[in-house]
Amino acid sequence: MLSGTEVEETTETKEKEEVKDAVDTPWRLILYDDDIHTFDEVISQLMKATGCSLSEAEDKTWKVHNEGKALVHEGEFEECLRIDGVLKEIQLVTEIKG
């Protein structure tokens, strides 16, 4: 049987592992279609936000247009948040999922 201190340490260790897993989980940034922005605006902003090539930005923009949404970045939360901020500079509709 575990003592009170051992239970607290086990619980604390488990909580730290859960936080680490949540932080290490790949985060996904989704871009949604809208009827406001032109293809050129979205392509330009994707290149600015992610540093991707013109070709990659065009592919993602067409996917958003045809499917209603597209994954535009997957990685650490902070990087998704940074890219999200750049996309929202022109009020693009996005969502970060973890």
OpenMM code with the backbone's topology and positions (N, CA, C; nanometers):
from openmm import Vec3, app, unit

residues = "MET LEU SER GLY THR GLU VAL GLU GLU THR THR GLU THR LYS GLU LYS GLU GLU VAL LYS ASP ALA VAL ASP THR PRO TRP ARG LEU ILE LEU TYR ASP ASP ASP ILE HIS THR PHE ASP GLU VAL ILE SER GLN LEU MET LYS ALA THR GLY CYS SER LEU SER GLU ALA GLU ASP LYS THR TRP LYS VAL HIS ASN GLU GLY LYS ALA LEU VAL HIS GLU GLY GLU PHE GLU GLU CYS LEU ARG ILE ASP GLY VAL LEU LYS GLU ILE GLN LEU VAL THR GLU ILE LYS GLY".split()
positions = [
    Vec3(0.0846, -0.1181, 0.0000),
    Vec3(0.0000, 0.0000, 0.0000),
    Vec3(0.0892, 0.1244, 0.0000),
    Vec3(0.0487, 0.2244, -0.0772),
    Vec3(0.1258, 0.3481, -0.0879),
    Vec3(0.0920, 0.4433, 0.0261),
    Vec3(0.1934, 0.5126, 0.0779),
    Vec3(0.1683, 0.6142, 0.1795),
    Vec3(0.1120, 0.7381, 0.1118),
    Vec3(0.0648, 0.8331, 0.1886),
    Vec3(0.0106, 0.9572, 0.1351),
    Vec3(0.1109, 1.0320, 0.0491),
    Vec3(0.2353, 1.0348, 0.0938),
    Vec3(0.3404, 1.1036, 0.0178),
    Vec3(0.3659, 1.0329, -0.1147),
    Vec3(0.3681, 0.8995, -0.1120),
    Vec3(0.3914, 0.8236, -0.2351),
    Vec3(0.2766, 0.8422, -0.3341),
    Vec3(0.1536, 0.8492, -0.2846),
    Vec3(0.0374, 0.8720, -0.3708),
    Vec3(0.0485, 1.0089, -0.4364),
    Vec3(0.0860, 1.1108, -0.3569),
    Vec3(0.1017, 1.2454, -0.4109),
    Vec3(0.2100, 1.2495, -0.5188),
    Vec3(0.3232, 1.1815, -0.4921),
    Vec3(0.4321, 1.1797, -0.5899),
    Vec3(0.3893, 1.1078, -0.7173),
    Vec3(0.3167, 0.9963, -0.7039),
    Vec3(0.2686, 0.9209, -0.8197),
    Vec3(0.1700, 1.0049, -0.9000),
    Vec3(0.0790, 1.0722, -0.8320),
    Vec3(-0.0186, 1.1577, -0.8989),
    Vec3(0.0513, 1.2736, -0.9691),
    Vec3(0.1473, 1.3351, -0.9011),
    Vec3(0.2203, 1.4476, -0.9594),
    Vec3(0.2995, 1.4027, -1.0826),
    Vec3(0.3638, 1.2866, -1.0744),
    Vec3(0.4393, 1.2340, -1.1882),
    Vec3(0.3460, 1.2067, -1.3053),
    Vec3(0.2309, 1.1487, -1.2789),
    Vec3(0.1334, 1.1185, -1.3839),
    Vec3(0.0843, 1.2481, -1.4500),
    Vec3(0.0557, 1.3503, -1.3691),
    Vec3(0.0100, 1.4790, -1.4228),
    Vec3(0.1167, 1.5427, -1.5107),
    Vec3(0.2437, 1.5357, -1.4674),
    Vec3(0.3531, 1.5919, -1.5472),
    Vec3(0.3649, 1.5185, -1.6806),
    Vec3(0.3493, 1.3849, -1.6789),
    Vec3(0.3565, 1.3067, -1.8024),
    Vec3(0.2417, 1.3432, -1.8964),
    Vec3(0.1217, 1.3658, -1.8414),
    Vec3(0.0066, 1.4030, -1.9239),
    Vec3(0.0287, 1.5394, -1.9889),
    Vec3(0.0841, 1.6350, -1.9138),
    Vec3(0.1129, 1.7675, -1.9693),
    Vec3(0.2183, 1.7557, -2.0784),
    Vec3(0.3229, 1.6766, -2.0544),
    Vec3(0.4284, 1.6581, -2.1540),
    Vec3(0.3704, 1.5953, -2.2804),
    Vec3(0.2848, 1.4932, -2.2655),
    Vec3(0.2214, 1.4302, -2.3813),
    Vec3(0.1367, 1.5299, -2.4588),
    Vec3(0.0634, 1.6145, -2.3883),
    Vec3(-0.0212, 1.7143, -2.4544),
    Vec3(0.0635, 1.8148, -2.5310),
    Vec3(0.1763, 1.8541, -2.4761),
    Vec3(0.2641, 1.9503, -2.5420),
    Vec3(0.3327, 1.8849, -2.6620),
    Vec3(0.3714, 1.7587, -2.6483),
    Vec3(0.4422, 1.6879, -2.7546),
    Vec3(0.3497, 1.6399, -2.8662),
    Vec3(0.2194, 1.6362, -2.8399),
    Vec3(0.1243, 1.5925, -2.9407),
    Vec3(0.1318, 1.6859, -3.0601),
    Vec3(0.1339, 1.6288, -3.1816),
    Vec3(0.1353, 1.7189, -3.2972),
    Vec3(0.0058, 1.8009, -3.3024),
    Vec3(0.0201, 1.9288, -3.3138),
    Vec3(-0.0936, 2.0188, -3.3269),
    Vec3(-0.1169, 2.0436, -3.4745),
    Vec3(-0.2409, 2.0637, -3.5123),
    Vec3(-0.2766, 2.0848, -3.6521),
    Vec3(-0.3459, 2.2191, -3.6683),
    Vec3(-0.3036, 2.2929, -3.7688),
    Vec3(-0.3662, 2.4205, -3.8017),
    Vec3(-0.4488, 2.4012, -3.9278),
    Vec3(-0.5783, 2.4234, -3.9154),
    Vec3(-0.6722, 2.4051, -4.0248),
    Vec3(-0.7149, 2.5421, -4.0771),
    Vec3(-0.7161, 2.5558, -4.2088),
    Vec3(-0.7640, 2.6769, -4.2740),
    Vec3(-0.8972, 2.6442, -4.3408),
    Vec3(-0.9976, 2.7286, -4.3179),
    Vec3(-1.1319, 2.7079, -4.3719),
    Vec3(-1.1585, 2.8009, -4.4895),
    Vec3(-1.2432, 2.7542, -4.5790),
    Vec3(-1.2842, 2.8326, -4.6952),
    Vec3(-1.3755, 2.9466, -4.6514),
    Vec3(-1.3685, 3.0561, -4.7253),
    Vec3(-1.4631, 3.1658, -4.7055),
    Vec3(-1.4915, 3.2295, -4.8409),
    Vec3(-1.5892, 3.3141, -4.8460),
    Vec3(-1.6274, 3.3801, -4.9709),
    Vec3(-1.5747, 3.5233, -4.9784),
    Vec3(-1.4796, 3.5563, -4.8943),
    Vec3(-1.4304, 3.6934, -4.8844),
    Vec3(-1.2961, 3.7110, -4.9550),
    Vec3(-1.2031, 3.6185, -4.9317),
    Vec3(-1.0662, 3.6349, -4.9803),
    Vec3(-1.0471, 3.5756, -5.1197),
    Vec3(-0.9620, 3.6415, -5.1964),
    Vec3(-0.9272, 3.5912, -5.3296),
    Vec3(-0.8215, 3.4811, -5.3154),
    Vec3(-0.8052, 3.4038, -5.4213),
    Vec3(-0.7008, 3.3019, -5.4224),
    Vec3(-0.5645, 3.3655, -5.3994),
    Vec3(-0.5383, 3.4756, -5.4656),
    Vec3(-0.4084, 3.5421, -5.4521),
    Vec3(-0.3812, 3.5873, -5.3094),
    Vec3(-0.4839, 3.6370, -5.2411),
    Vec3(-0.4664, 3.6798, -5.1016),
    Vec3(-0.4308, 3.5606, -5.0127),
    Vec3(-0.5019, 3.4505, -5.0298),
    Vec3(-0.4778, 3.3319, -4.9465),
    Vec3(-0.3396, 3.2736, -4.9763),
    Vec3(-0.3067, 3.2621, -5.1036),
    Vec3(-0.1755, 3.2094, -5.1427),
    Vec3(-0.0635, 3.2943, -5.0831),
    Vec3(-0.0739, 3.4238, -5.0974),
    Vec3(0.0272, 3.5147, -5.0450),
    Vec3(0.0411, 3.5017, -4.8937),
    Vec3(-0.0712, 3.4953, -4.8242),
    Vec3(-0.0666, 3.4884, -4.6783),
    Vec3(-0.0127, 3.3531, -4.6306),
    Vec3(-0.0457, 3.2458, -4.7011),
    Vec3(0.0095, 3.1143, -4.6659),
    Vec3(0.1614, 3.1138, -4.6813),
    Vec3(0.2104, 3.1717, -4.7891),
    Vec3(0.3552, 3.1783, -4.8098),
    Vec3(0.4213, 3.2611, -4.7007),
    Vec3(0.3590, 3.3736, -4.6644),
    Vec3(0.4122, 3.4599, -4.5591),
    Vec3(0.4122, 3.3875, -4.4242),
    Vec3(0.3040, 3.3164, -4.3948),
    Vec3(0.2880, 3.2530, -4.2633),
    Vec3(0.3730, 3.1281, -4.2464),
    Vec3(0.3808, 3.0468, -4.3505),
    Vec3(0.4470, 2.9166, -4.3363),
    Vec3(0.5829, 2.9080, -4.4040),
    Vec3(0.6113, 3.0029, -4.4931),
    Vec3(0.7366, 2.9964, -4.5663),
    Vec3(0.7354, 2.8918, -4.6767),
    Vec3(0.6166, 2.8438, -4.7122),
    Vec3(0.6060, 2.7418, -4.8161),
    Vec3(0.6251, 2.8043, -4.9545),
    Vec3(0.6428, 2.7196, -5.0522),
    Vec3(0.6621, 2.7651, -5.1902),
    Vec3(0.5288, 2.8100, -5.2503),
    Vec3(0.5375, 2.8799, -5.3621),
    Vec3(0.4175, 2.9225, -5.4346),
    Vec3(0.3336, 2.8015, -5.4730),
    Vec3(0.3976, 2.6989, -5.5217),
    Vec3(0.3277, 2.5779, -5.5642),
    Vec3(0.2528, 2.5117, -5.4478),
    Vec3(0.3186, 2.5010, -5.3337),
    Vec3(0.2561, 2.4406, -5.2154),
    Vec3(0.1390, 2.5269, -5.1672),
    Vec3(0.1557, 2.6574, -5.1662),
    Vec3(0.0486, 2.7482, -5.1236),
    Vec3(-0.0705, 2.7377, -5.2183),
    Vec3(-0.0430, 2.7262, -5.3480),
    Vec3(-0.1515, 2.7099, -5.4452),
    Vec3(-0.2267, 2.5796, -5.4219),
    Vec3(-0.1526, 2.4706, -5.3983),
    Vec3(-0.2158, 2.3404, -5.3715),
    Vec3(-0.3057, 2.3466, -5.2487),
    Vec3(-0.2552, 2.4082, -5.1417),
    Vec3(-0.3345, 2.4182, -5.0181),
    Vec3(-0.4578, 2.5057, -5.0394),
    Vec3(-0.4412, 2.6131, -5.1136),
    Vec3(-0.5538, 2.7029, -5.1402),
    Vec3(-0.6623, 2.6322, -5.2218),
    Vec3(-0.6220, 2.5561, -5.3219),
    Vec3(-0.7197, 2.4802, -5.4005),
    Vec3(-0.7895, 2.3751, -5.3144),
    Vec3(-0.7156, 2.3113, -5.2247),
    Vec3(-0.7770, 2.2122, -5.1356),
    Vec3(-0.8807, 2.2791, -5.0460),
    Vec3(-0.8470, 2.3943, -4.9904),
    Vec3(-0.9426, 2.4688, -4.9075),
    Vec3(-1.0672, 2.5019, -4.9890),
    Vec3(-1.0469, 2.5492, -5.1095),
    Vec3(-1.1578, 2.5874, -5.1967),
    Vec3(-1.2465, 2.4670, -5.2308),
    Vec3(-1.1857, 2.3554, -5.2658),
    Vec3(-1.2614, 2.2382, -5.3106),
    Vec3(-1.3211, 2.1549, -5.1978),
    Vec3(-1.2519, 2.1479, -5.0839),
    Vec3(-1.2965, 2.0621, -4.9741),
    Vec3(-1.3530, 2.1393, -4.8551),
    Vec3(-1.3407, 2.2711, -4.8582),
    Vec3(-1.3940, 2.3524, -4.7498),
    Vec3(-1.2957, 2.3784, -4.6379),
    Vec3(-1.1876, 2.3008, -4.6337),
    Vec3(-1.0842, 2.3202, -4.5317),
    Vec3(-0.9609, 2.2406, -4.5730),
    Vec3(-0.8480, 2.2750, -4.5113),
    Vec3(-0.7239, 2.2025, -4.5377),
    Vec3(-0.6279, 2.2186, -4.4213),
    Vec3(-0.5490, 2.1148, -4.3992),
    Vec3(-0.4409, 2.1200, -4.3023),
    Vec3(-0.3292, 2.2042, -4.3628),
    Vec3(-0.2921, 2.3130, -4.2963),
    Vec3(-0.1866, 2.3984, -4.3507),
    Vec3(-0.0562, 2.3899, -4.2719),
    Vec3(-0.0632, 2.3336, -4.1501),
    Vec3(0.0587, 2.3140, -4.0722),
    Vec3(0.0319, 2.2112, -3.9638),
    Vec3(0.1354, 2.1308, -3.9365),
    Vec3(0.1294, 2.0366, -3.8251),
    Vec3(0.2621, 2.0448, -3.7522),
    Vec3(0.2550, 2.0587, -3.6194),
    Vec3(0.3781, 2.0692, -3.5417),
    Vec3(0.3507, 2.1152, -3.4004),
    Vec3(0.4483, 2.1829, -3.3430),
    Vec3(0.4375, 2.2299, -3.2052),
    Vec3(0.3320, 2.3397, -3.1940),
    Vec3(0.2702, 2.3467, -3.0773),
    Vec3(0.1624, 2.4430, -3.0551),
    Vec3(0.2075, 2.5869, -3.0809),
    Vec3(0.3258, 2.6226, -3.0314),
    Vec3(0.3730, 2.7600, -3.0458),
    Vec3(0.3862, 2.7993, -3.1926),
    Vec3(0.4346, 2.7063, -3.2745),
    Vec3(0.4502, 2.7349, -3.4171),
    Vec3(0.3134, 2.7467, -3.4848),
    Vec3(0.2194, 2.6600, -3.4470),
    Vec3(0.0834, 2.6708, -3.5001),
    Vec3(0.0226, 2.8057, -3.4617),
    Vec3(0.0452, 2.8471, -3.3393),
    Vec3(-0.0086, 2.9747, -3.2915),
    Vec3(0.0525, 3.0921, -3.3675),
    Vec3(0.1825, 3.0862, -3.3950),
    Vec3(0.2493, 3.1926, -3.4704),
    Vec3(0.1935, 3.2017, -3.6130),
    Vec3(0.1806, 3.0871, -3.6780),
    Vec3(0.1278, 3.0838, -3.8151),
    Vec3(-0.0173, 3.1300, -3.8160),
    Vec3(-0.0934, 3.0861, -3.7175),
    Vec3(-0.2336, 3.1267, -3.7053),
    Vec3(-0.2445, 3.2789, -3.6969),
    Vec3(-0.1576, 3.3407, -3.6192),
    Vec3(-0.1588, 3.4860, -3.6058),
    Vec3(-0.1346, 3.5571, -3.7376),
    Vec3(-0.0438, 3.5039, -3.8182),
    Vec3(-0.0155, 3.5642, -3.9489),
    Vec3(-0.1358, 3.5473, -4.0421),
    Vec3(-0.1960, 3.4288, -4.0418),
    Vec3(-0.3134, 3.4060, -4.1265),
    Vec3(-0.4295, 3.4965, -4.0857),
    Vec3(-0.4423, 3.5207, -3.9574),
    Vec3(-0.5526, 3.6041, -3.9087),
    Vec3(-0.5283, 3.7540, -3.9310),
    Vec3(-0.4071, 3.7909, -3.9746),
    Vec3(-0.3815, 3.9317, -4.0081),
    Vec3(-0.4794, 3.9807, -4.1140),
    Vec3(-0.5238, 3.8899, -4.2021),
    Vec3(-0.6200, 3.9286, -4.3048),
    Vec3(-0.7556, 3.8613, -4.2793),
    Vec3(-0.7786, 3.8203, -4.1553),
    Vec3(-0.9049, 3.7616, -4.1100),
    Vec3(-0.9396, 3.6290, -4.1788),
    Vec3(-0.8383, 3.5471, -4.2082),
    Vec3(-0.8668, 3.4128, -4.2561),
    Vec3(-0.9250, 3.3316, -4.1403),
    Vec3(-1.0083, 3.2353, -4.1708),
    Vec3(-1.0755, 3.1545, -4.0699),
    Vec3(-0.9924, 3.0283, -4.0464),
    Vec3(-0.9456, 3.0113, -3.9228),
    Vec3(-0.8574, 2.8997, -3.8901),
    Vec3(-0.9016, 2.8329, -3.7608),
    Vec3(-0.8402, 2.7177, -3.7356),
    Vec3(-0.8635, 2.6459, -3.6101),
    Vec3(-0.7380, 2.5652, -3.5791),
    Vec3(-0.6964, 2.5676, -3.4521),
    Vec3(-0.5854, 2.4865, -3.4069),
    Vec3(-0.6433, 2.3681, -3.3306),
    Vec3(-0.6045, 2.2480, -3.3722),
    Vec3(-0.6523, 2.1260, -3.3046),
    Vec3(-0.5333, 2.0497, -3.2486),
    Vec3(-0.5527, 1.9979, -3.1268),
    Vec3(-0.4460, 1.9217, -3.0636),
    Vec3(-0.4841, 1.7802, -3.0395),
] * unit.nanometer
topology = app.Topology()
chain = topology.addChain("A")
for resn in residues:
    res = topology.addResidue(resn, chain)
    for name in ("N", "CA", "C"):
        topology.addAtom(name, app.Element.getBySymbol(name[0]), res)
